[in-house]
Amino acid sequence: MEAGTIAKWNKSEGEEFIAGDILCEVETDKATVDFEAQDDGVIAKILADAGPAEIQCGEPICITVEELADAGAFKDYVVEASAAPTPEPAAATPPPATPEPVAAPAPA
């Protein structure tokens, strides 16, 4: 999977969740999969709305915090363009070294 879309958010900003809750449904070119919480927490900020906009793997889709009291700190958070990972260009491979010819030893 290289990209997908958020089909549906099952939790909203400020809502608490427990490990095992399905936070959202992610659609890929092959399937719709559930994004399951691994720990307890709170959705502090949803960064990617549900809809047709394609999201690349590695891009943040939400911010979670452990305590509800900490969620307000991210109310106005905006992802900066430089914060999203960008694929690094492939390194140019140098051509293989051509071996220098070596003279055969003279017969004895």
N, C-alpha and C positions, 0 to 999 in steps of 0.2 A: 504494500500500500504506500503510495506516495502522496495522495491527497484524498480528501473526503469533504462531506458537508455535514452540518449538524441538522439532523432531521427534526429533532424535538428535544427541548430541555424538559426534564422531569422535575427539576428543582429550580427555584428562583433565587435571586440575590437576597441574602439575609436568611435564607432557609437552612436549618440544620439538617445533617444527614449522618448516618451511621455506616460503618464498614459493611459493604454488600449492597447498599442502595445504588440504584441506577441513576446517575446524574444526568445523562443525556444519551440519545441514540445517534450514532454516527453512520452515515451512508457512504460506502465506497463504491467503486465501479463493479464490485462483485457481490457485496452483501451489506446488510444493515447490522451493526454490532452495538452492543450496549457498552457504555463507558461506566464501569463500576468503581465505586469508592473503595479504596483500600484501607482507609482509616476513618474515624469519626471526625467531623468538622462542620464548617459553615461555608456556604458559597458567598464569598465577599464581593466578587465582581464577575460578571459574565462578559468576556471580551469578544466572543464570536456569536452573533445572533443565529438562531435557526433560520434556515432558508437556503437558497440555491448557491450562495457564495462559497466557492471552493477554498478549503483551508489546506495548506501544505503540512505534511508531517513535521513536527517540531515547533510549529507555531503555537503560542499559548492560546487556550480557549476560555480559561477561567482562572480566577485566583481563589484559593481556599485558605481558610485560617482555622485554628483550633478552637478559638473562643468567639462567641457572638460579639463581645465587646470590641474585638479587634477588626471586625468587618468594616466599620465606618471609615477606617484609615484609607481604604481603597475606593471610596465612593467616586472620586473624580479621577481615578487612575486611567491613563491612556498609554497604550503600548507605543513606544517610539519606534520609528522605522528601523533604526539600527539594532533594536532589541530582538527583532525577528531574525532567526537564523537564515543565512543565505548560503546556497551551495557554493563551495569553493571550486574554482576552476581546476580542471585536471592538470596536473603538473606535466610539462612537456617532457617526454622521454627522449633522452639523448640517443642519437644513433649508436649502434654497437661499434665498438672500436675495431678497426681493421688491423689485423696483425701485420707487422712488418716482415718482409721476406728475410729469411736467414740463409746464408750460404751453407751448402753441405760441406762437411769436413773433407779434406783431401785424403785420398786413399793412402795407406801406409805402406 
